[in-house]
Structure formats: C-alpha cells, structure tokens
Amino acid sequence: MGGFVNSNVLHMTKPISSYKDKTIQLLHIFDPELISGCHGSKVEKTYVMPIIAAPQIEIVAFSPDNCKHADILNLLCSIFKLSDKDLGYEIKVREILSQIWLMLFDLLSERLYKRSLYDKNDERLKMMMIYIHEHYTEKITISDLASTAYLSERECFRIFRNYLHTTPTEYIRSYRLKEACRLLAHSHDSVAEIGFSCGLGNSSYFGKIFKDYINCTPVEYRKIWQNTHSNCPK
C-alpha cells in the first residue's frame, strides 16, 4: 500500500493492528521544484500547479491490486533502492519522480477536469501563487496579491485557507524562507544579502524569523548543509 499526500495537508498514518510488528513506512518528501524546474515554467503551470493547488486532491491512496497504482508503487520503491553515493543519484531520483508525477497527473486528470468546469477558484489561486513566486523578492501586499486574480482581499484569504490551509501571509513567508534556504546552501552571498534578496529584511529580523521556522540560525543552516554535502562525490 502507498499514497500521495499533497502540499500543506495535515495527515498521519498508523499500522493496521494485525500487521503492527511487520509494518515498514517509507516516506519520500520532496519539493515540487525538483520536477517543475524554474518558477513560471511550462511544466510548473501545466503539470505541477494544477495538482498542488487543487483542494479536492489532498490524499490519494494506491493499491497494489490496481495495475496503474502498482506501477507507481514500484517506482516509489525503486527510489529507495538507489544509493546517494552513486554517480547521478539526484538525476536518477528526479527522473523517477517525473515519471511518477506524470502517471499521477494522468490518474487524476479526470478529477481535475471535472473540478475546473465549475470551480474557477483553483485558477485564481494558481495566478496568485505564480505572482508570489515571481515577486517574492519585493514587497507584496494582500491588495497586490488579490488584484492579480481580480479578487477582494477577503476572497483572497478565503481561497488560501480553503485550498492550501494557510493564509496568504504565511504562504509568502514560507516561500521566502524556502528560497533563503536554497541560497544559503548554493550561493556565497552573505546572510544579510540573502535576507534582503528574499524579502525578509535586515539580518537581525531575517535571523529571528529563520530560527523560528527552521530551528537554527541562517549561519548554522549553511554550516550544516555544507558539512552534509562536503563529502559527496563530485
């Protein structure tokens, strides 16, 4: 058995009582950017956003008795058989995830299509999310965000709460922090430069909010990441 849990969905799992001693759970948590690439890409708009912004798709269960589900489960299992010491490990993981995502998209396409016929809010949400992805380095007001989808501020809050189970402000902050983590790991910019470039203010405020969310300071995060990857094969 297996399943797909969408972004920003609160969930839990527990073993069936008769299999308690034999249950092994394999969890693969990944950023959709691993599949979509850069923000605003055709892949993101066509294949990724329709799923992660769909409120009707929170959890999808896969059964080995269903041949399409079994193919997805087999691909998921194959990821855990890869070794991060192998050449091209990350590329292999991305390749398998892309296959899984395309199969998932095909599996859910009818549900997505039916929803789009009578619910325009998912399209509005996608417009606002893309706006955030493209303008996170700048000051974003709720008024600006709502205007991109021709909504009132109240409707903007309602859509984010109903679809992503968060507020627009929280989504903007979490996205900025995710980008800050990426820059801390992959750039040589100073902490102050990263804070400003991600719209998170001066180094003092950036450090405070980063620690509140990530449970370590930006400097500690960079050191942890560098130590973890310093021995990876080139």
C-alpha positions in Angstrom: 0.0 0.0 0.0 1.1 3.6 -0.5 -0.2 7.0 -1.3 0.4 10.6 -2.2 -0.1 13.5 0.3 -0.4 16.9 -1.3 1.3 20.1 -0.2 0.1 21.7 3.0 -2.2 18.8 4.0 -2.2 17.8 7.7 -2.0 14.0 7.9 -1.0 11.0 10.0 -0.5 7.2 9.4 -0.8 4.2 11.7 -0.4 0.5 11.0 -3.3 -1.9 10.8 -3.4 -3.7 14.2 -2.8 -7.2 12.7 0.4 -6.0 11.0 1.9 -3.9 13.7 5.1 -5.9 14.0 5.6 -6.1 10.2 5.0 -2.6 9.1 7.7 -0.5 7.5 6.9 3.0 6.3 9.0 4.6 3.5 8.5 8.4 3.2 9.7 10.5 0.3 9.3 14.2 0.9 10.3 16.4 -2.0 10.0 19.9 -3.3 7.8 20.2 -6.5 10.6 22.3 -8.0 12.6 19.1 -8.4 10.1 18.3 -11.1 9.0 21.7 -12.4 12.4 23.4 -12.5 12.3 27.2 -12.5 9.3 29.2 -11.4 6.8 30.0 -14.0 8.0 27.2 -16.3 5.6 25.5 -18.6 6.0 22.3 -16.6 5.0 24.1 -13.4 2.0 25.7 -15.0 0.8 22.7 -16.9 1.5 19.7 -14.7 2.5 20.8 -11.1 0.3 23.7 -10.2 -3.0 22.0 -11.2 -2.3 19.3 -8.6 -0.8 21.2 -5.7 -3.4 23.9 -5.9 -6.4 21.5 -6.2 -8.4 21.4 -2.9 -10.1 18.2 -3.9 -6.7 16.4 -4.1 -5.4 16.1 -0.6 -4.6 12.4 -0.2 -4.5 9.7 -2.9 -4.3 6.1 -1.9 -2.5 3.5 -4.1 -3.4 -0.2 -4.0 -1.1 -2.9 -5.5 -4.3 -4.6 -6.8 -4.7 -1.8 -9.3 -2.2 -2.1 -12.2 -1.7 1.7 -12.6 -1.3 2.1 -8.8 1.1 -0.8 -8.7 3.3 0.8 -11.4 3.5 4.0 -9.2 4.3 1.9 -6.1 7.1 0.0 -7.9 8.6 3.3 -9.0 8.4 4.7 -5.5 10.2 1.6 -4.1 12.9 1.8 -6.7 13.9 5.3 -5.4 14.7 3.8 -2.0 17.0 1.2 -3.7 19.2 4.0 -5.1 22.4 4.9 -3.2 23.2 8.6 -2.7 26.8 7.5 -3.2 26.1 6.6 -6.9 27.1 8.9 -9.7 24.0 10.8 -10.9 21.9 9.9 -7.8 20.0 13.2 -7.8 19.3 13.0 -11.5 18.0 9.4 -11.2 15.7 10.5 -8.3 14.4 13.4 -10.4 13.8 11.1 -13.4 11.8 8.6 -11.4 9.8 11.3 -9.6 9.0 12.9 -13.0 7.7 9.5 -14.2 5.6 9.1 -11.1 4.2 12.7 -11.4 3.2 12.2 -15.0 1.4 8.9 -14.0 -0.3 10.7 -11.1 -1.3 13.6 -13.3 -2.9 11.1 -15.8 -4.6 9.3 -13.0 -6.1 12.5 -11.6 -6.8 14.2 -14.9 -10.5 13.4 -15.0 -11.0 14.7 -11.4 -9.0 17.9 -12.3 -11.0 18.4 -15.4 -14.4 18.0 -13.7 -13.4 20.4 -11.0 -12.3 23.0 -13.4 -15.6 23.0 -15.2 -17.4 24.7 -12.3 -14.7 26.0 -9.9 -12.6 28.9 -11.1 -11.0 29.5 -7.7 -8.2 27.0 -8.4 -7.2 29.0 -11.4 -7.3 32.2 -9.3 -5.1 30.5 -6.7 -2.6 29.5 -9.3 -2.4 33.1 -10.5 -1.7 34.3 -7.0 0.9 31.6 -6.3 2.7 32.4 -9.6 2.7 36.1 -8.6 4.3 35.2 -5.3 6.9 33.0 -7.0 7.8 35.8 -9.4 7.7 38.7 -6.9 8.8 37.3 -3.5 11.9 39.5 -3.6 9.7 42.6 -3.5 7.2 43.9 -1.0 3.9 42.1 -1.6 0.7 43.4 0.0 -2.5 41.4 0.2 -4.1 44.0 -2.0 -1.5 43.5 -4.7 -2.0 39.7 -4.5 -5.7 39.8 -4.6 -5.6 42.2 -7.6 -3.7 39.7 -9.7 -6.7 37.4 -9.6 -9.3 40.1 -9.6 -10.4 39.3 -6.0 -11.2 41.2 -2.9 -8.8 40.8 0.0 -11.4 38.8 1.9 -11.8 36.4 -1.0 -8.0 36.1 -1.3 -7.8 35.0 2.4 -10.7 32.6 2.0 -9.2 30.9 -1.1 -5.8 30.4 0.6 -7.5 29.0 3.7 -9.8 26.6 1.9 -7.3 25.4 -0.7 -3.9 25.5 1.0 -5.0 25.5 4.6 -2.8 28.6 5.3 -3.0 32.4 5.0 -1.5 34.4 2.1 0.9 36.0 4.5 2.1 32.6 5.8 2.5 31.3 2.3 4.6 34.3 1.2 6.8 33.9 4.3 7.3 30.2 3.9 8.1 30.6 0.2 10.7 33.3 1.0 12.2 31.1 3.7 12.5 28.2 1.2 14.3 30.4 -1.2 16.6 31.7 1.5 17.4 28.1 2.4 18.3 27.4 -1.3 20.6 30.5 -1.4 22.3 29.6 1.9 23.0 26.2 0.5 24.0 27.1 -3.0 25.4 30.6 -3.0 28.2 32.5 -1.4 26.1 35.6 -0.7 26.2 36.9 2.9 23.3 36.3 5.3 22.4 40.0 5.1 22.3 39.9 1.3 20.2 36.8 1.3 17.7 38.3 3.8 17.2 41.4 1.7 17.1 39.5 -1.7 14.4 37.2 -0.3 12.2 40.0 1.0 13.0 39.1 4.7 14.5 42.4 5.8 17.8 43.0 7.6 20.0 40.3 9.0 18.6 40.7 12.6 14.9 40.2 11.5 15.9 37.5 9.0 17.9 35.6 11.6 15.0 35.8 14.1 12.3 34.6 11.7 14.6 31.9 10.2 15.2 30.4 13.6 11.5 30.5 14.5 10.7 28.4 11.4 13.8 26.3 10.7 15.0 25.9 14.4 18.5 27.1 13.7 20.2 30.4 12.5 21.0 31.0 8.8 24.7 30.6 9.6 24.1 27.3 11.3 21.9 26.1 8.5 24.6 26.9 5.9 27.3 25.1 8.0 25.0 22.0 8.5 24.3 21.9 4.7 28.0 22.3 3.8 29.1 19.6 6.3 26.5 17.2 5.0 27.5 17.7 1.3 31.2 18.3 1.6 32.0 14.6 1.2 29.6 14.0 -1.7 31.3 12.7 -4.8 32.0 15.4 -7.5 
